[in-house]
Amino acid sequence: MLNVHATFPQMAATLLRISLLELDLRRRVSVRDGRRLRALGLGRRFGVVTPFNPRGEVLSAAANRRRLRALERVLAAAGLRFQVADGFSLDRRHGEQGFAVAADRRRVIALGKRFGQLAVFWFDGSRFLLVWCDRPGRGIPLPVRRSSTGLR
């Protein structure tokens, strides 16, 4: 089983690219970037979900592409607005494709669960949060302050 505590620091230090906007989730969303995010047409609040590497299991590039197409079909069939959103490690050696989705938080979490994800990103209008799919709660505000993680 994947150690969520070991995975958390990498997830919290994601570079997120939505459309032409690139954000470092270790930093606060600036007022300018907040306006640019809202201008994407996803609404004030939206989620980001990837179908890649379910439950932390590294899949082949072909398998991940099939999963990406499947998620895109699900989003289109549901009539949801979405845009390509890619997440990268800080050194860009690891990346996962996905989508920013105009849907309520519960639905974004359900999509994450359906595609085997540990967590999704949620934009609440001013900041991103990391929300665990199996225990959504309030989510962990990003950037992370040591005391907000629950990790020691």
Protein Blocks (a to p, Z undefined) as FASTA:
>chain_A
ZZfklmmmmmmmcccdehjbccdfkbccdfklmmmmmmnonojbdcdddfehghhiacdf
klmmmmmmmmmmmmmmnopacdddddddfklmaccddddddddfklmmmmmmmnopabdc
ddehjaccdddfklnmnopaddddfklnopZZ
